[in-house]
Amino acid sequence: MHHYAKKTLPRNLAATCSLLIVLFGLIFIGSSTAAKAVSPANHVAIVDTVYTQVDTQPEYPGGIGAFYKLVGQIVRYPREDRDRGIQGTVIVTFVVEPDGALSNIKAVRGPSEALKQEAVRVVTVLSATKWQPGVKDGQAVRAIYTIPLKFAYQSFNTETDQNKVFDNPFRQVEFPGGAEALGDFISENIRYPKDDLDKGLTGKVMLSLIVEPDGSLTHIKATEGPSEAMKAEAIRLMKTSPKWKPGVMNDGMAVRVSYNLPVEFKLPAAQSK
């Protein structure tokens, strides 16, 4: 059996084991002043710095668009707020830990307590997937992140809304197999315009389209892009897309949904060197 000598903290040190964390601003807006927190588990004055400004911001795997897409799939609009027509944006803050886990998830502002609680619940559920941590001076650090979650309830009237196009259904549209399958579909079927390929031209074409209740795509338009040839190719590509999972309202009614989709043109690895 091993015996360990006990170490006693100086009284003046033990008396200072409580430290308030102050959160300022939106995503990494503010000075380089770091907030500090004391580990509450053992009340030992071990201080970890929580940064409001870092060299590389934390990021959800797949980007913030992927995060919001998942939010749309699991969010539950509080019935009382829906019935009262309460809507708006909830501001949620949390700390992205060096290992990508989330802690201190809080709703700091929102239209109602119910919406704030739902926003915290959604972020907590999605925290099962670890983020890419913030980086400062080449090291992963604890970093504050702030994100807005918009609640906008849209009802569906069978008699008057047959042709209405929604942008925020209860359940968002989805390519069959999800975002990864969509990426595979694009990369496997896209045809790089020869003139653009010879010029080494790259970039993204932004498409707007409508996902119909049966999952088909209509009104496919290129709103911007590096060249007319790339815009035409992106439109051609999505016209060959299989049917999507349609958007659905809270009563289970499939509806027409507007959707924006970026199609990226990247040079083949051999040519990009």
Backbone as a ProteinNet text record, in pm:
[ID]
protein_1_A
[PRIMARY]
MHHYAKKTLPRNLAATCSLLIVLFGLIFIGSSTAAKAVSPANHVAIVDTVYTQVDTQPEYPGGIGAFYKLVGQIVRYPREDRDRGIQGTVIVTFVVEPDGALSNIKAVRGPSEALKQEAVRVVTVLSATKWQPGVKDGQAVRAIYTIPLKFAYQSFNTETDQNKVFDNPFRQVEFPGGAEALGDFISENIRYPKDDLDKGLTGKVMLSLIVEPDGSLTHIKATEGPSEAMKAEAIRLMKTSPKWKPGVMNDGMAVRVSYNLPVEFKLPAAQSK
[TERTIARY]
86.2	0	89.3	53.4	131.6	68.8	151.5	104.3	147.7	54.3	84.1	70.1	164.9	158.7	52.6	-27.1	-131.7	-71.4	-117.4	-73.5	-187.5	-160.8	-263.5	-247.6	-357.5	-351.7	-343	-268.3	-267.6	-408.6	-441.1	-578	-618.4	-524.9	-560.5	-587.5	-525.8	-552.5	-687.3	-716	-843.5	-960.7	-940.7	-1050.1	-1080.9	-998.2	-1019.5	-1052.3	-1124.5	-1151	-1279.4	-1335.7	-1457.3	-1428.8	-1461.3	-1430.7	-1546.9	-1592.5	-1709.7	-1669.4	-1744.8	-1720.8	-1810.4	-1753.7	-1831.4	-1825.4	-1940	-1946.9	-1985.4	-1911.4	-1940.4	-1963.5	-2055.8	-2063.8	-2114.6	-2100.2	-2138.3	-2017.2	-2017.9	-1913.8	-1778.5	-1698.1	-1561.6	-1550.2	-1654.9	-1646.1	-1607.8	-1510.4	-1465.6	-1315.9	-1263.4	-1120.1	-1057.3	-926.3	-856.1	-855.3	-927.7	-938	-1004.3	-945.9	-997.9	-1079	-1195.5	-1272	-1210.1	-1217.9	-1157.1	-1258.2	-1243.2	-1336.3	-1259.7	-1317.3	-1256.9	-1332.7	-1260.7	-1324	-1406.9	-1542.5	-1627.4	-1620.9	-1560.9	-1566.1	-1488.3	-1371	-1289.5	-1251.5	-1300.8	-1276.8	-1127.7	-1048.2	-906.4	-887.2	-802.7	-787.6	-705.7	-758.8	-698.1	-776.9	-712.7	-781.5	-761.7	-872.4	-868.8	-918.7	-848.2	-887.3	-993.5	-1097.5	-1201	-1185.6	-1151.1	-1120.4	-1243.7	-1250.9	-1354.9	-1301.6	-1171.3	-1109.9	-996.8	-1002.3	-901.2	-852	-745.9	-690.7	-777.8	-827.5	-917.1	-1044	-1158.6	-1284.1	-1326.8	-1399.9	-1458.5	-1553.4	-1572.5	-1661.3	-1730.4	-1858.6	-1933.1	-1889.5	-1872.8	-1832.3	-1929	-1875.3	-1960.6	-2003.4	-1970.4	-2003.6	-2132.8	-2153.6	-2269.5	-2400.3	-2394.1	-2513.6	-2562.7	-2468.5	-2504.5	-2566.1	-2514.7	-2568.8	-2714.1	-2739.1	-2874.7	-2971.9	-2921.9	-3008.4	-3055.8	-2965.9	-3002.9	-3097.7	-3075.3	-3166.8	-3308.8	-3322.5	-3454.8	-3522.1	-3441.7	-3497.7	-3544.7	-3488.3	-3522.4	-3593.2	-3600.6	-3662.6	-3811.8	-3862.6	-4004.8	-4056.5	-4144.4	-4197.1	-4290.6	-4263	-4351.6	-4496.4	-4587	-4724.4	-4788.1	-4766	-4827.8	-4778.5	-4648.1	-4593.6	-4645.9	-4658.5	-4712.4	-4855	-4935.9	-5076.7	-5091.1	-4997.4	-5002.1	-4929.9	-4871.3	-4802.4	-4669.1	-4609.7	-4480.4	-4368.5	-4286.1	-4173.1	-4058.2	-3941.8	-3825.5	-3698	-3591.2	-3459.2	-3410.7	-3362.2	-3300.4	-3149	-3079.2	-2933.5	-2878.4	-2802.8	-2746.1	-2594.2	-2536.5	-2391	-2345.9	-2225.1	-2166.6	-2015.2	-1947.9	-1803.1	-1766.6	-1685.5	-1632.1	-1500.3	-1497	-1379.2	-1268.2	-1144.7	-1033.8	-1056.3	-1138.7	-1166	-1289.8	-1349.8	-1465.6	-1599.6	-1599.7	-1725.1	-1779.3	-1909.7	-1972.1	-2005.7	-1988.1	-2023.6	-2086	-2146.8	-2206.5	-2304.1	-2391.7	-2489.7	-2599.8	-2616.5	-2713.9	-2785.3	-2912.8	-2987.7	-2985.5	-2917.5	-2900.8	-3009.7	-3080.6	-3187.4	-3284.4	-3414.6	-3513	-3652.6	-3747	-3883.5	-3962.4	-3929.1	-4001.3	-3912.5	-3948.2	-3872.1	-3883.1	-3999.7	-4020	-3930.6	-3920.8	-3835	-3687.9	-3651	-3512.3	-3478.8	-3571.9	-3548.8	-3536.4	-3620	-3614.2	-3481.8	-3434	-3306.9	-3192.4	-3193.7	-3090	-3099	-3221.5	-3238.9	-3182.2	-3210.6	-3164.1	-3011.6	-2949.5	-2803.2	-2742.5	-2806.8	-2757.7	-2763.5	-2873.4	-2885.7	-2776.2	-2754.6	-2655.5	-2512.3	-2494.1	-2358.4	-2300	-2381.2	-2328.5	-2222.2	-2233	-2129.1	-2028.6	-1903.8	-1802.7	-1766.3	-1740.2	-1699.4	-1548.3	-1503.2	-1360.9	-1331.1	-1236.3	-1215.9	-1151.7	-1161.2	-1090.7	-941.5	-862.4	-717.4	-656.4	-565.4	-492.8	-346.3	-259.6	-115.1	-80.3	-154	-125.8	-180.7	-254.9	-308.7	-460.9	-524.6	-670	-701.3	-797.4	-830	-980.4	-1020.2	-1162	-1204.4	-1312.7	-1354.2	-1505.1	-1547	-1689.7	-1744.7	-1863.7	-1929.9	-2074.1	-2124	-2261.2	-2333.4	-2455.2	-2528.1	-2675	-2732.9	-2876	-2960	-3069.6	-3164.5	-3298.8	-3342.7	-3465	-3586.2	-3688.7	-3816.2	-3919.7	-3968.2	-4069.6	-4170.7	-4285.1	-4386.3	-4465.8	-4480.3	-4559.2	-4667.9	-4792	-4903.3	-4943.4	-5019.6	-5061.5	-5213.1	-5272.6	-5416.4	-5442.9	-5507.3	-5527.3	-5601.8	-5692.9	-5775.9	-5703.5	-5613.6	-5553.7	-5404.9	-5336.8	-5190.4	-5134.3	-5214.2	-5167.6	-5042.2	-5032.8	-4919.4	-4820.8	-4841.2	-4752.3	-4615.5	-4509.9	-4373.5	-4322.3	-4282.6	-4234.8	-4081.9	-4026.1	-3880.6	-3839.2	-3936.3	-3903.6	-4010.6	-4020.1	-4121.5	-4085.2	-4179.2	-4153.8	-4039.7	-4036.9	-3923.7	-3866.9	-3735.6	-3672	-3653.5	-3638.5	-3614.9	-3477.8	-3458.6	-3330.1	-3306.2	-3183.8	-3143.3	-3143.7	-3188.8	-3191.8	-3052.1	-3040.6	-2910.4	-2838.5	-2891.2	-2832.8	-2727.8	-2662.5	-2567.3	-2448.5	-2400.4	-2285.8	-2321.4	-2440.5	-2485.4	-2502.2	-2547.5	-2560	-2423.4	-2324.8	-2189.6	-2135.2	-2163.3	-2118.8	-2187.4	-2316.9	-2391.9	-2332.7	-2301.4	-2246.7	-2109.3	-2021	-1883.4	-1878	-1971.2	-1969.5	-2035.6	-2119.1	-2195.7	-2167.8	-2091.1	-2064.1	-1967.7	-1988.5	-1901.7	-1836.7	-1707.3	-1635.6	-1632.9	-1683.5	-1677.6	-1532.8	-1508.3	-1371.7	-1296.7	-1360.8	-1292.5	-1253.2	-1343.4	-1313.5	-1203.9	-1205.7	-1102.8	-966.3	-961	-834.4	-781.6	-872.7	-831.7	-798.7	-829.5	-806.7	-907.1	-1025.8	-1128.7	-1199.1	-1215.1	-1282.6	-1384.9	-1464.8	-1558.6	-1690.1	-1784.9	-1915	-2026.1	-2117.7	-2241.5	-2350.5	-2422.1	-2532	-2663.2	-2730.2	-2857	-2973.3	-3082.9	-3209.5	-3304.4	-3382.8	-3474.6	-3592.2	-3690.9	-3806.8	-3816.5	-3828.2	-3852.6	-4004.4	-4061.8	-4206.9	-4252	-4381.8	-4431.9	-4399.5	-4379.5	-4344.7	-4193.4	-4114.7	-3970.2	-3896.5	-3968.3	-3903.3	-3854.5	-3755.7	-3698.6	-3749.8	-3794.2	-3841.3	-3782.6	-3802	-3757.7	-3609.5	-3527.8	-3384	-3317.9	-3258.2	-3194.9	-3057.3	-2964.4	-2831.6	-2830.5	-2816.5	-2820.6	-2684.4	-2577.5	-2442.9	-2345.9	-2231.6	-2132.3	-2014.2	-1902.4	-1780	-1792.9	-1880	-1896.6	-2035.2	-2078	-2207.5	-2208.1	-2092.8	-2084.8	-2101.1	-2040.1	-2053.3	-2196.5	-2258.8	-2397.6	-2489.4	-2465.9	-2548.3	-2526.3	-2401.7	-2371.8	-2435.5	-2433.1	-2493.4	-2644.1	-2708.1	-2851.5	-2877.6	-2796.4	-2812.9	-2799.1	-2697.6	-2670.8	-2790.8	-2847.2	-2956.1	-3086.2	-3097.6	-3214.8	-3212.7	-3093.7	-3082.6	-3092.6	-3112.4	-3115.9	-3232.6	-3211.3	-3325.6	-3418.9	-3537.4	-3631.3	-3580.7	-3606.9	-3566.2	-3677.8	-3643.6	-3746.4	-3808.5	-3938.7	-3999.6	-4006.8	-4030.7	-4055.5	-4193.9	-4206.5	-4333.3	-4371.2	-4498.1	-4547.6	-4577.3	-4609.2	-4626	-4745.9	-4837.6	-4952.7	-4926.8	-4801.3	-4765.8	-4787.5	-4834.6	-4860.6	-4730.6	-4701.4	-4585.1	-4614.7	-4517.6	-4539.1	-4423.8	-4443.4	-4338.6	-4241.1	-4112.3	-4010.7	-3901.3	-3866.8	-3755.6	-3624.9	-3521.1	-3394.3	-3279.7	-3173.2	-3053.2	-2941.4	-2873.9	-2772.6	-2645.7	-2528.9	-2403	-2346.7	-2302	-2235.7	-2094.3	-1996.5	-1857.3	-1783.8	-1707.9	-1622.2	-1477.3	-1412.3	-1273.3	-1191.5	-1072.4	-987.3	-946.6	-931.5	-878	-743.4	-711.4	-588.5	-464.9	-457.6	-340.5	-322.5	-434.4	-426.4	-406.2	-443.3	-434.7	-294	-201.1	-63.5	12.2
-119	0	123.3	219	342.1	447.1	526.4	637.6	766.8	861	988.7	1099.4	1188.8	1302.9	1399.9	1450.9	1546.2	1685.7	1754.3	1891.2	1985.6	2086	2180.9	2311.7	2358.9	2486.5	2601.1	2704.4	2823.2	2878.5	2935.4	2982.5	3090.2	3178.7	3286.4	3233.5	3115.6	3054.8	2983	2910.6	2838.1	2933.8	3055.6	3152.2	3217.8	3191.1	3257	3158	3051.4	2944.8	2965.8	3085.3	3111.9	3222	3200.4	3298.7	3308.3	3431.1	3453.2	3458.4	3384.8	3389.2	3497.3	3590	3695.3	3675.9	3667.9	3645	3773.8	3813	3934.8	3903.9	3980.5	3990.1	3867	3868.2	3756.9	3672.7	3601.8	3503.1	3572.1	3549.7	3597.4	3747.7	3826.2	3970.5	4022.3	4105.3	4159.8	4169.4	4202.7	4217.8	4081.9	4079.9	3954.4	3918.6	3999	3967.9	3833.4	3745.6	3609.7	3600.3	3532.6	3500.8	3377.5	3365.2	3251.5	3182.1	3050.2	2971.3	2877.8	2851.8	2759.6	2628.2	2518.7	2387.9	2371	2351.2	2339.6	2202.1	2104.9	1967.2	1949.8	2007.1	1985.5	2115.6	2228.6	2360.1	2390.7	2333.6	2366.7	2480	2572.6	2692.5	2664.7	2572.6	2545.2	2624.7	2716.2	2811.5	2774.3	2763.7	2741.8	2867.2	2911.5	3032.3	3001.5	3083.5	3073.8	3194.9	3172.9	3282.2	3332.2	3462.7	3524.5	3556.8	3544.6	3572.2	3472.2	3400	3299.4	3315.8	3244.6	3252.7	3175.9	3059.6	2979.5	2950.4	2987.9	2971.6	2824.9	2787.7	2653.5	2634.7	2509.7	2483.4	2348.7	2347.1	2221	2138	2004.6	1921.1	1937.4	1974.9	1997.6	2141.7	2225.5	2366.8	2403.2	2532.9	2581.8	2549.1	2536.9	2498.7	2360.6	2268.5	2132.4	2134.5	2222.3	2234.3	2281.6	2388	2442	2341.3	2262	2161.3	2061	2018.5	1925.4	1991	2118.9	2191.8	2183	2206.3	2202.8	2067.4	1961.6	1826.7	1786.9	1847.4	1801.9	1906.3	2030.4	2134.7	2107.6	2138.5	2125.1	2262.2	2317.3	2450.8	2438.8	2509.4	2502.8	2536.7	2447.1	2462.6	2593.1	2630.9	2753.2	2875.2	2879.8	2992.4	2992	2871.7	2861.5	2912.3	2869.8	2911.5	3061.7	3120.1	3264.6	3346	3277.4	3347.2	3406.9	3354.8	3406.3	3345.8	3430.1	3384	3482.9	3445.5	3532.3	3450.8	3517.4	3454.6	3437.9	3318.6	3290.3	3291.5	3364.3	3369.9	3271.5	3174	3069.8	3084	3075.5	3076.6	2944.9	2904.5	2785	2791.8	2703.6	2693.8	2568.3	2584.1	2469.4	2430.9	2313.7	2267.5	2223.7	2210.5	2168.6	2034.8	1946.3	1818.1	1823.9	1943.9	1960.6	1944.5	1905.6	1893.6	2033.4	2041.3	2168.8	2170.3	2286.4	2303.7	2440.9	2461.2	2590.8	2641.9	2553.2	2591.8	2674.7	2797.7	2888.8	2969.2	2998.6	3090.5	3226.1	3321.7	3452.7	3551.6	3523.1	3613.9	3540.1	3572.6	3506.9	3560.3	3532.3	3585.2	3531.8	3409.2	3350	3247.9	3213.6	3112.7	2975.9	2946	2816.5	2803.5	2909.5	2905.4	2897	2965.6	2959.5	2817.7	2755.8	2619.3	2522.1	2541.9	2453.2	2470.4	2593.9	2619.4	2550.9	2558.6	2492	2340.3	2288.4	2143.7	2098.1	2173.7	2136.9	2137.2	2242.6	2249.9	2139.2	2107.9	2000.5	1866	1839.7	1714.5	1705.2	1815.2	1814.8	1817	1844	1845	1704.1	1602.4	1465.6	1452.5	1538.4	1544.7	1652.2	1613.9	1709.8	1807.5	1932	2035.9	2030.6	2100.7	2128.1	2245.2	2230.5	2334.3	2460.6	2568.5	2690.5	2673.1	2744.3	2732.6	2870.1	2877.6	3001.7	2967.7	3037.4	3013.9	2867.2	2805.6	2667.7	2562.5	2603.1	2508.6	2513.8	2396.8	2392.8	2450.3	2541.6	2610.1	2609.6	2648.6	2668.7	2800.8	2800.2	2920.2	2938.5	3062.5	3095	3105.1	3049.8	3056.1	3099.4	3186.4	3234.8	3209.5	3158	3120.8	3161.5	3216.8	3250.4	3135.7	3105.9	3004.8	3074.6	3073.8	3145.8	3053.6	3101.6	3029.9	3110.6	3051.8	3117.9	3012.8	3016.5	2913.9	2947.6	2849.3	2864.6	2757.1	2800.1	2705.4	2678.4	2572.8	2534.8	2524	2596	2591.3	2514	2397.6	2309.1	2379	2468.8	2532.3	2642.7	2715.3	2834.6	2823.3	2724.9	2721.9	2608.8	2556	2445.4	2480.3	2604	2645	2734.8	2751.9	2837.6	2771.4	2853	2802.6	2843.9	2746.7	2771.9	2769.7	2842.8	2838.8	2783	2759.9	2707.9	2610.3	2493.9	2395.8	2334.2	2259.1	2193.9	2094.8	2018.5	1929.5	1967.4	1997.8	2049.6	1941.1	1985	1892.2	1827.2	1712.1	1642.3	1555.8	1560	1469.8	1327.2	1227.8	1090.5	1043.9	1007.1	966.3	1076.1	1199.2	1307.6	1389	1477.9	1572.3	1502.2	1394.9	1323.6	1259	1203	1142.5	1248.3	1366.6	1476.3	1515.4	1524.1	1555.6	1452.2	1324.9	1217.8	1227.8	1257.7	1270	1380.4	1494.1	1606.6	1572.1	1519.8	1491.7	1383.7	1287.8	1176.7	1210.5	1312.8	1341	1475.8	1560.2	1692.7	1683.3	1767.9	1774.4	1912.5	1916.1	2043.7	2102.9	2223.8	2285.4	2293.4	2247.5	2234.6	2367.6	2474.3	2604.1	2650.2	2632.9	2672.3	2584.6	2456.6	2364.9	2404.3	2436.5	2476.9	2606.5	2695.5	2823.7	2810.3	2694.9	2677	2751.9	2779.5	2855.3	2765.8	2815.6	2741.3	2832.2	2773.7	2853.8	2783.1	2854.1	2797	2861.7	2778	2825.3	2815	2923.1	2922.4	2898.1	2790.7	2755.9	2785.6	2829	2835.4	2739.1	2668.2	2569.9	2547.8	2476.1	2440	2288.2	2235.7	2093.1	2076	2006.6	1989.4	1886	1879.8	1781.7	1636.7	1606.9	1469.2	1448.6	1551.7	1539.6	1580.3	1608.8	1651.2	1795	1831.3	1965.9	2046.2	2168.6	2257.5	2396.5	2483.5	2623.4	2633.5	2548.6	2548	2664.7	2754.4	2873.1	2894.7	2946.1	2981.8	3131.4	3168.8	3310	3377.5	3298.4	3352.7	3238.5	3270.5	3168	3224.9	3150.8	3199.9	3219.6	3141.3	3154	3105.9	3146	3102.7	2952	2899.6	2755.8	2675.4	2722.4	2654	2662.6	2778.2	2794.3	2698.8	2688.3	2597.6	2452.1	2416.3	2279	2245.3	2338.6	2314.5	2291.3	2368.8	2351.1	2214.2	2179.2	2048.6	1935.2	1947.1	1842.5	1819.2	1927.1	1910	1867.4	1887	1835.9	1683.5	1624	1478	1418.3	1503	1457.5	1362.2	1261.5	1179.5	1263.9	1214.1	1289.2	1301.3	1417	1445.9	1406.6	1404	1395.5	1534.2	1547.6	1681.4	1744.8	1874.4	1943.8	1910.4	1902.4	1862	1959.5	1996.3	2081.3	1994.9	2060.6	1986.6	1892.3	1913.8	1823.9	1707.7	1696.2	1588	1617.8	1737.4	1774.7	1810.7	1742.7	1776	1903.8	1994.6	2124.1	2157.3	2261.7	2312.7	2394.7	2371.6	2438.8	2497.3	2623.8	2685.5	2642.8	2624.3	2573.5	2634.7	2674.1	2726.9	2624.3	2599.5	2493.8	2542.6	2534.3	2567.5	2444.2	2463.1	2355.9	2404.4	2334.2	2380.3	2309.6	2390.3	2338.8	2348.7	2233.3	2227.3	2153.7	2204.6	2141.4	2001.1	1908	1775.3	1790.7	1698.4	1709.3	1723.1	1649.9	1652.3	1788.9	1855.2	1983.2	2099.6	2080.8	2190.7	2214.3	2121.8	2135.2	2233.2
0	0	0	-81.8	-89.8	0.9	61.8	146.6	82.3	73.7	10.1	114.6	111.7	203	156	245.2	211	196.2	94.5	74.1	107.3	183.4	227.4	152.4	94.8	25	124.1	89.9	175.3	187.4	302.9	324.8	224.2	193.6	101.8	-38.9	-73.5	-203.2	-202	-94.8	-84.6	-83.3	-38	-27.6	-160.6	-259.6	-388.4	-498	-463.7	-561	-640	-641.9	-718	-818.3	-943.7	-1046.9	-1144.4	-1172.6	-1257.7	-1404	-1487.2	-1632.2	-1691.6	-1765.5	-1828.7	-1979.5	-2042	-2185.4	-2256.4	-2356	-2431.2	-2577.7	-2643.3	-2787.6	-2859.3	-2991.9	-3076.7	-3105.3	-3219.1	-3245.2	-3251.8	-3149	-3145.1	-3166.1	-3133.5	-3142.8	-3005.5	-3000.3	-2872.7	-2869.4	-2753.7	-2738.9	-2715.9	-2706.1	-2682.6	-2535.3	-2455.3	-2313.3	-2295.7	-2218.6	-2202.2	-2075.2	-2085.2	-1965.2	-1903	-1771.1	-1703.3	-1613.6	-1600.1	-1520.2	-1429.4	-1311.3	-1216.3	-1221.3	-1220.5	-1220	-1093.3	-1105.6	-987.5	-922.5	-992.6	-943.4	-814.1	-803.5	-684.4	-614.4	-669.1	-608.2	-596.8	-685.8	-689	-787.8	-757.1	-838.4	-964	-1048.7	-1177.8	-1280.7	-1347.9	-1434.7	-1581	-1654.1	-1798.1	-1865.9	-1966.1	-2037.2	-2141.7	-2145.5	-2247.2	-2337.9	-2463.2	-2553.7	-2627.6	-2642.5	-2725.2	-2863.5	-2881.8	-3011.4	-3033.1	-3144.7	-3173.7	-3317.1	-3350.7	-3486.4	-3586	-3544.7	-3628.3	-3549.4	-3604.1	-3533.3	-3526.6	-3422.7	-3419	-3536.4	-3577.2	-3690.1	-3673.1	-3706.5	-3705.9	-3826.1	-3811.1	-3924.3	-4042	-4157.4	-4273.4	-4287.9	-4187.9	-4196.6	-4126.1	-4111.6	-4036.6	-4109.3	-4243.5	-4317.9	-4279.6	-4259.8	-4217.5	-4078	-3992.7	-3856.8	-3861.3	-3938.4	-3945.9	-4009.1	-4101.7	-4163.6	-4059.4	-3972.8	-3866.8	-3767	-3740.7	-3652	-3706.2	-3836.9	-3898.3	-3888.2	-3877.5	-3871.9	-3732.3	-3627	-3491.8	-3406.9	-3455.6	-3373.8	-3356	-3237.6	-3207.1	-3165.1	-3244.6	-3213	-3093.2	-2983	-2866.1	-2904.5	-2871.8	-2919.5	-2873.2	-2746.7	-2695.2	-2772.3	-2798.4	-2874.5	-3017.5	-3075.8	-3211.2	-3215.9	-3119.4	-3117	-3095.4	-3022.9	-2995	-3101.5	-3200.2	-3308.1	-3266.9	-3159.9	-3114	-3198.2	-3255.3	-3333.1	-3320.2	-3368.2	-3356.5	-3345	-3306.1	-3301.5	-3158.1	-3128.8	-2998.7	-3017.4	-2930.3	-2934.7	-2831.7	-2880.9	-2794.9	-2791.8	-2671	-2657.9	-2594.8	-2629.9	-2568.4	-2583	-2511	-2519	-2596.5	-2700	-2772.8	-2707	-2648.5	-2575.7	-2672.7	-2623.3	-2710.9	-2781.3	-2721.6	-2786.7	-2876	-2891.8	-2978.5	-2910.4	-2782.3	-2707.5	-2675	-2650.6	-2614.8	-2466.9	-2404.2	-2263.4	-2244.3	-2128.7	-2092.7	-2199.7	-2246.5	-2348.5	-2283.5	-2331.6	-2270.8	-2378.6	-2354.2	-2439.3	-2370.2	-2429.2	-2363	-2401.8	-2510.5	-2551.8	-2641.7	-2633	-2717.4	-2693.6	-2784.6	-2775.1	-2656.3	-2609.2	-2497.1	-2428.5	-2305.9	-2232.8	-2299.1	-2354.3	-2419.3	-2542.1	-2620.8	-2738.6	-2698.4	-2591.4	-2542.9	-2496.2	-2423.7	-2376.5	-2493	-2596.6	-2712.3	-2787.3	-2798.2	-2865.3	-2791.7	-2659.2	-2579.5	-2597.2	-2599.7	-2617.8	-2751.8	-2857.7	-2991.4	-2997.5	-2946.6	-2949.3	-2864	-2751.9	-2665	-2736.4	-2808.4	-2883.4	-2990	-3061.4	-3168.7	-3116.5	-2986.8	-2930	-2922.6	-2953.1	-2958	-3066.8	-3169	-3272	-3232.6	-3220.4	-3176.7	-3288.7	-3248.7	-3341.2	-3362.8	-3466.4	-3480.3	-3386.3	-3294.3	-3192.1	-3247.2	-3170.5	-3204.4	-3181.2	-3259.1	-3248.7	-3225.9	-3129	-3101.1	-3079.3	-3151.6	-3142.4	-3166.5	-3258.9	-3296.7	-3203.5	-3100.2	-3002.6	-2999.8	-2985	-2965.3	-2827.7	-2822.2	-2696.8	-2673.8	-2551.9	-2520.8	-2583.1	-2659.9	-2731.1	-2723.6	-2702.2	-2697.1	-2838.6	-2859.4	-2989.5	-2966.1	-3050.6	-3039.6	-3170.5	-3161.1	-3282.3	-3270	-3377.9	-3374.8	-3429.1	-3362.1	-3409.9	-3432.8	-3556.4	-3592.4	-3584.6	-3516.8	-3509.1	-3587.8	-3697.9	-3779.1	-3819.7	-3758.1	-3783.3	-3908.7	-3997.5	-4118.5	-4120	-4123.1	-4126.3	-4270.8	-4289.8	-4424.4	-4428.7	-4522.4	-4542.9	-4671.5	-4659.1	-4773.9	-4886.8	-4853.4	-4954.7	-5030.2	-4961.4	-5023.1	-5052	-4993.8	-5003	-5089.4	-5182.5	-5264.5	-5343.1	-5392.4	-5475.7	-5400.8	-5272.7	-5195.7	-5181.8	-5189.9	-5173.8	-5036.9	-4955.8	-4820.1	-4817.1	-4724.3	-4708.1	-4572.3	-4485.5	-4352.5	-4306.4	-4372.2	-4330.7	-4196.4	-4141.6	-4012.8	-4024.9	-4136	-4164.8	-4299.6	-4302.3	-4422.7	-4528.2	-4653.2	-4764	-4748.5	-4815.5	-4805.5	-4928.8	-4979.1	-5087.1	-5031.8	-5110	-5057.4	-5015.4	-4889.1	-4836.7	-4761.2	-4769	-4691.5	-4765.8	-4691.9	-4750.2	-4814.6	-4752.7	-4807.9	-4942.2	-4950.6	-5075.8	-5184.4	-5145.9	-5242.4	-5296.8	-5208.1	-5251.4	-5347.8	-5320.2	-5409.1	-5545.2	-5543.2	-5668.7	-5755.9	-5693.2	-5769.5	-5825.8	-5742	-5786.5	-5894	-5889.4	-5984.6	-6118.5	-6120.3	-6241.2	-6305.3	-6240.9	-6295.5	-6414	-6512	-6629.6	-6634.3	-6615.6	-6611.7	-6753.1	-6774.6	-6907.5	-6956.4	-7080.9	-7130.4	-7130.6	-7179	-7184	-7043.9	-6947.1	-6809.3	-6751	-6786.8	-6738.7	-6794	-6923.5	-6985.9	-6925.6	-6884.1	-6824.9	-6675.9	-6618.4	-6475	-6390.1	-6446.2	-6375.4	-6272.7	-6151.9	-6045.6	-5977.5	-5890.3	-5812	-5789.7	-5730.1	-5696.2	-5777.8	-5820.2	-5880.8	-5774.8	-5753	-5657	-5731.8	-5693.5	-5755.4	-5661.6	-5717.2	-5643.7	-5713.3	-5634.3	-5692.8	-5598.5	-5647.3	-5565.9	-5559.6	-5438.4	-5418.7	-5405.1	-5500	-5503.6	-5399.4	-5370	-5271.2	-5305.6	-5435.2	-5472.7	-5474.8	-5437.4	-5430.6	-5556.8	-5664.5	-5788.1	-5776	-5859.5	-5856.9	-5975.9	-5949.7	-6055.9	-6035.4	-6135.1	-6127.5	-6088.3	-6150.2	-6119.6	-6192.8	-6116.8	-6173.9	-6110.8	-6190.1	-6139	-6111.7	-5985.8	-5948.7	-5959.4	-5949.2	-5967.1	-5993.6	-6053.1	-6082.1	-6158.2	-6162.9	-6226.1	-6377.5	-6443.7	-6588.9	-6628.7	-6746.7	-6796.8	-6821.7	-6865.9	-6892.8	-6763.9	-6656.3	-6526.8	-6475.8	-6492.9	-6448.8	-6525.8	-6656.9	-6738.5	-6697.3	-6664.8	-6624.9	-6490.6	-6396.6	-6265.6	-6279	-6368.1	-6391.8	-6454.9	-6556.3	-6621.1	-6520	-6434.9	-6336.6	-6245.7	-6189.9	-6094.3	-6161.5	-6292.3	-6363.5	-6371.4	-6351.1	-6352.5	-6212	-6111.6	-5972.9	-5947.8	-5864.4	-5821.2	-5733.6	-5708	-5625.4	-5481.5	-5422.1	-5285.2	-5187.8	-5059.6	-4956.3	-4944.9	-4961.7	-4963.5	-4824.5	-4823.8	-4698	-4647.2	-4515.4	-4454.5	-4343.3	-4338	-4230.4	-4107.6	-3996.3	-3870.9	-3872.4	-3967.2	-3977.8	-4073.7	-4122.7	-4212.6	-4359.3	-4391.8	-4530.2	-4601.6	-4713.9	-4795.3	-4873.5	-4878.8	-4942.6	-5036.8	-5117.3	-5205.3	-5120.9	-5141.5	-5059.1	-5148.1	-5124.8	-5196.6	-5130.4	-5211.4	-5159.3	-5238.6	-5169.1	-5232.4	-5220.9	-5331.5	-5334.5	-5404.9	-5337.3	-5404.2	-5475.5	-5599.1	-5675	-5704.5	-5649.5	-5659.7	-5772.6	-5847.5	-5953.1	-5905.8	-5888.2	-5845.3	-5949.8	-5976.3	-6075.4	-6029.3	-6124.1	-6087.7	-6019.6	-5929.2	-5850	-5938.4	-6048.1	-6134.5	-6200.4	-6232.3	-6301.7	-6206.4	-6079.4	-5983	-5934.5	-5964	-5918.8	-6007.1
[MASK]
+++++++++++++++++++++++++++++++++++++++++++++++++++++++++++++++++++++++++++++++++++++++++++++++++++++++++++++++++++++++++++++++++++++++++++++++++++++++++++++++++++++++++++++++++++++++++++++++++++++++++++++++++++++++++++++++++++++++++++++++++++++++++++++++++++++++++++++++++

